Amino acid sequence: VQKGNVILLEGFDFEYEFDMYSGTFARVSRNGVDFIKEPFKFNIWRAPTDNDNKIKLKWMNEGYDKAKTKVYCAKVLEESEACVKIGVDFSMGTYSKLPILHGRAVWIISASGEIYLDLDVQVRKELVFLPRFGLQLVMPGGWEEVEYFGYGPHESYIDKHQSTRMGKYLTTVDDMFENYLMPQENGSRYGTLWAVVSNEQGMGLKFTGCPSFSFNASHYTPEDLTAASHPHELARRKETIVSIDYKMSGLGSNSCGPELLEKYRFNEKEFNFKVKIAPVFKEDG
């Protein structure tokens, strides 16, 4: 049912709200429990690491740190007993500059409540490589348990996972955080096949890659980490910020070494990103 700019989707045990103006989900609820605190959004920014001190100037000059989503068109593509499909044409960019990228997102909501994202993106060809691209969610306070299958048990990146191993891990949002002397990007898990972020009642969101993604759950946004120069300046949020990234550029060693190798740069100008999102109860298996 469409009411103004909002599409209401209801199933046996779920209620979703999709905002056509912002081109994304504004509410995801199952059995009366809200699973998100803020609308989904796409994100390309990461808090610069010590090794990003040189490249971050180019990133900021292009407005990567201030990029917002602009929706050009959002419409229902298909409605049937099996699913609803919603197509969204959008760009990301900042004021007074050409868009950084254009995208076409197709959101598919199944009758059982699973959400599928099928996304095609074109990045402006002359731009410096992206820090990351992915989906960012804000889950309510109290959603602290994290289970995932990927490279662990500590943080891992495309160029930093030789000390990790592929496996299933159970941890918490706080334990995923690496408290570096200068706050910066930290705690991501490279090559994640699936992840569940849940509360103590076992209610959570499960993210499944097609085939994999870079994953992080934190009590700080990239903007929080960017703004702080010392750990004591960080204000821990009660909400859980979840990042499901198609890809993130490597960390490198450019604070005192060479620039990041080409093979670790997120320099793709066209790519397709697929992920499945589902509200789950862990006791259901």
N, C-alpha and C positions, 0 to 999 in steps of 0.2 A: 504494500500500500504506500502511495506517495502522498505526503503532506507537505506542501510547500517545497522547500529544497531538501527535505529529508525523506529517505526511503526506509520504511519500517519492514523488517523481515522477521517473521515469526515461524517457529517450528514447534515440535513436540515439547522441547524443554529449553528452547533458546529464544532470545530476542536481540536483534541487532538493529542499529541505526546507521545508515550510510548518508553522509552529508554530501550532496551533489556540488555544493559550492566549493568545498575544500577537497573533494574527490577522494574521500577516505572514510574509514569507519570512525564514528564518534562514540558509539556504545557497543560493547560486546558483553552480553549477559547470558548466563545459563542458570536455570532454576532460581531466578531472582537475584543472583550474585553477579555484581559487575566486575569484569576482569581487567578493565582498563580505566585509568583516571583521566587521560587526555586522548584526543584523536591520534590515530596512527599518523606518522609523517615520514617522508624520505629525508635522508641525511647524507651529506658528502664530507662533513668536517670531522676531524679528530683533533684532540688537544695535542699541540706539537710536542714531540719528544725532544730530549737534548740533541738528538741527531737530526732533528728537523729545523734547527735554528737558522739554516741558510735557505732551505726550500720554503719555509713558512712565509718568508717575505713575498715570494712569488705567489703562493697560495692566497695570501691576504690581499695582494694587489689585484687579483682576479675576483675577489669577493667570495671565495670559498667559505670563509668563516661566517658570512652573513647571508648565505644563499637561502632563499625562500621558494616555496612552490607556488606557481601560478597555474590555475586550471583554465583551459580554453573551452573544453567541452566534456560533459559527463552525461551519459545516457544509458538506459537499460537496453542491452543488446538482445537478451533472450529471457523468456520467462516460461518455465514448464514445471511439471510435477517433480522433476529430478533436480533442477537447479535454477538459479537466477544469475545472469551474467551482466556485469556493469562495466562499460568501457570509459576510460578517462584519458584525455589528451592533456598533457601538462608540460611545463618547463620549470627549470630551476635556475635562479640567477639572483642578482642584486641590482640595486638602483643604478641607473645611468650607464649600464653595461649591457652588451648583448647576452642573451641567455647562455649559461654554461652548458646546459644539455636540454634536450627535448625527449619526452617519453610517452609511451602508450601503455597504460596499465589496464589489464582485464582482470577484474575481480569476479571469481566464481564462488557462489555460496550454494553448497549442496543441501539437499533436503534433511540431511542428518546434522547440519550445522558446521561442517568443515568449510574453511575459507581458503581458496586457492588464489595465489597471485601469479599472473603470467605477465612479465614486464619486458618491453623492448625499449632500449635507450640508445640515443645518438648523442655523443659528446662533440662539442665544437672542436674541429680538427686541430686548430693552431694552439690550443691551450696546453699548459703544463699538466703533467699527470695528476690525477685526483688522489687525495688522501684516502678516500673510501667511497663506497656507495652502498646504501642499505636502507632498511626499514627500522625506524625507532619507535618504541612503544613505552608508555609510562603506565606501570601497574600499581595498584594501591599499596599502601603500607601494610606490612605483615606478610608479603609474598617473598619469603626469604630462602626457601629451599630450591636448589638447582641440581638437576640431574641431566647429564648429557653424554653423548657418545661422540668422541672426537679426540683430538690430541690434548693430553693432560699429563700429570695432574695440575701443573702450573701453567702460566700464560704461554701462548704459542702464536707465532705469526708465520707468514709465508717464508720468511728467511730466518726464522728463529723457532725451530721445532725439533732439532736433532736431539735435544735432551728430553723430549717427551715421547710418549708412546700412545698409539691409538687404543682406546678402551672406553669402558663405561665408568663414569665418575659421579659421585654424590658429594655435593658441597653446599656452601651457603653464599649468598650475595656478598657478605662482608669478607669471607675468605677468598673470594675471587679478586679482591682489590689488592694491588701492589702499592704500598705507601712510599713512593719515591720521594727523595729529598725535595725535588721540584715537581709539583703535581703535573702529570702529563698522561697521555694515552697509556693504558695499562689493562691487564687482565683479560684480553681477548683470547678466545680459543679457536685456533685455525682448524680447518678441515672437519667441522662438526657435521655429523649426519643428522642428528636430532637432539633437541633439548627441551626440557620441561622446567618451567618456573612456577612454583606452587606455594600455597600457604600451609599452615600446620594441619588444616583439615584435609589436605590432599587435593584441593581444587587448584587447577592451574591451566596455563596455556602450553600446548605442545607445538613446537616448530619442527617441521620435517623438511630437509633439503632435497633439492632435485638437481644434482646429487648431494651437495654439501654447501656450507656457508661458514663465515666467520662469526663467532657468537660472543656476546658479552652481557653480563647483568651487573649493574652497579647502583650505588646510591648517589652518584654524581653524573651530571650531564657533561658532554664535551665542553660546553661553555663554562661550566663550573671549574673544570680542570684548567682551561685556558686562562681564566681570569686570576687564578691563584698562583702566587710565587713561592709560597711555603705551605706545608701541610696544615699549620694552625689556621690558615685563612680559608680552608675548606669548611663548608657547612653541610653536614651529612643530611641528605633528604630522607624522609621516611618512605617515600615512594621508591619503587624499583624501576630503573631505566634499562630497558632491554634493547640491544642492538643486534639485528639480524642482517649481516652484511654480505652482499654478493661477493665483494672482494675488498681488501684493504692493502694499501702499499706496504712494503716491507719497512723495517726499522733502520737497517743499514748501520753505518758507523761514522756519519759525516760530522759529528761534533769535533773529531780530531783525525778522521780518516777520509777515504775517498767518498765520492757521491754514491748514492744508492745505485746498485747495478740495474741495468735496463730490465732484466728479466724479473726483477722484484717490484718494478713500478707498475701502478695501476694505470696503464696508458692505453687501454682499449678505447676505441672511438665508437664502437657499436657492440652491444652485448645484450643477452637475454638472461633474465633472472626469474627463477621459479621457486616458490616456497609454499608450503601448506601450513595453515594455522588452525588449531582446533582446541576449544575448551575441553578439558578432561578432568576426570576424577581418578587419581592414581590407583585407588582401590579397585577400579574397574579393569586394571591391567593395561 
